Amino acid sequence: MADRIHLKVVSPGGVLLERDVEYLRLPTPEGSVGVLANHAPMLCAVGKGRIRFRFEGGEDGIFVAGGVASVADNAVTVLAGEEREET
């Protein structure tokens, strides 16, 4: 769908998350970046923090300790260095 973004979070151990979302917010070293459908292509560093996302029926998030994100063609791929539960 044109109003959705395909979010995929990958770590060295494999795929941590893959789903279609309406909105997501990436933590970066300079602050957070919001991504909606049809966002301009972008490559950015991902800082330590929680990737937050909204989908039909709710909101959720996943903690990453850093990495890099690619945004293009209504898809966001995050290559995360590691993942752990936030305490």
N, C-alpha and C positions, 0 to 999 in steps of 0.2 A: 504494500500500500504506500501511496505517496506521502502519507502523514506519519509514517513509522520509520524508525531507524533500527537497523540490524546491529545489535551490540554483541561483540565477541571479546571475551577476556581470556588470554592465553598466558600460561606460565611455563617454565621449563618442564613441569610435570604433566602438562596437558591443558585441555580446555577447562577453565574454571566456571565459565558462564557463557551462555549463548541464548539470546532471546530478542524479540522485537519489542522496542520501547517507543514511547511518545516523546520523551525528553530525557537527557542525562546531563550530569554535571561532573566534570573531570577535575580532580585536584591537580594543580600544576605548581611548580616552585614559585611562581609569581602571583598565585591566587587561583580561584576556580574559573573554569570555562564552561558555559552552558552550550548544549548542542540540541538544536531542533531539526526536524526534517528539512532537507534542501540546504543544509549548511554548506558554506563554501569549503572547498578542499583545504585541509590543514594537516600539518604534522607538528606534534608538540610533545614536550617532556611531561611525564606524569609524576607528580610528587607523592610522597607518603600521605595516605589519607583514604577516604571512602569515596568510591565512585557511586554516586546516587543516581537512581533512575526511576522514572514513572512509567507505568504500563497500564493497560486497560484493567481496572479493578484494584489498583494499589500502587504502592511505592516500596522500594527496597534499595539495598546497596551492597557493595562488596569492598572489603579493605584490600588495598595494595600498598606495597612498600616502595613503589617507584616503577618507572618503565617509560614507555613511549606509546603514543596514540596516533593513529592515522584516521582521518575523517575524509570520506569521499563517497559520492554516489549513494547517499542515505545508508552508509555503513560505517561503523566505528569499530576498529580493531585495536585492542590494547594489548601490548606485549609487556607483561608484568614480570619484574624480577623475582618476586616471591609474593605469597599471599598467606595471611594468617588472620585469625579472628581478632577483632579489636577488643581490647579489655577496658 
